[in-house]
């Protein structure tokens, strides 16, 4: 809520997001770097997340696979990490 009125959320459901002090400081720093008030910066950030084709599974964001994008198996990732590819 800003100035006693709620934001126009275009029919999006309301949610409460709790952030710790470190994230608050980081968001304030990023907003300052782009010259925006913190409220406007966070609102724009959350809108972009809400409008993106992203879903959350157990708190982890999951992006849908692009058509034609290569797929790595667990074995591929393991060999890349160990340098044995």
N, C-alpha and C positions, 0 to 999 in steps of 0.2 A: 504494500500500500504506500502510496505517495501522497502526502498532504491530505490524508483522510479519505482519498478516493482510490479505488482499485484501478489497476492498469487495464486498458482495453486488450483483452487476450484473444479476441477473435474466436470465441467459442472453445478455446483450448481448456482442458481441465486444469483446475488449480492443484498445485503441489507445494509442499514445503521442502526446501533443500537446505540442509544444515552444512555449513562449511566451518573448517577450523581456522584458527588465527593465521596460520601460514598461508592458506589458500586465499583468505581475505587480503592479506598483504600483497600476494602475487597478483591478484586481480586488480587491486588498486594501482600497483606498479604498471601493469599492462595498460590500464585505462589512461594513466598519466602519460605514458609513452605515445599514445595516439591522440592525446588531447581531448579525451571525452570524460564526462562525469562518470563515476563508477556505476551508478544506476543504469545509465544509458548503455554503457559498455556491456554489462552483465545481461541486460535485457536483450540486446542484439545477439549476443553469444548464445543465449538460451533459445532464442527464436530460430537461429540457424541450425542448432541441434534438433529442435522440434520439427523443422521443415525438411531436414535431410532424410535420406533413405537409410536410416540407421535404427537398429533395434538394440535393446539392452537385454542381455541374458545374465542373470545373477550379478548385475551391476557392471558388467563388462560390455562395452559397445561392440557391436557386430555389424560390419558392413557387408551388404550383399555382393556376391561375386559378379564382376563385370562380364558380359558375354565375351567369350574368346580369351579371357585372361588365363594365364597358366596357373596351374594348381600345384603346390608343393606338398609332398607327403611328409609325414613325420620323419621318415628315413632321409629324405632330401634335406630337411632342416638340420637333422643331426649331423649329416656329413658336411654341410656347409659350416656348422659351428666347430666341428673338429678339424676342418681343413683337409678332409680326405675326398673331396668331390672330384 
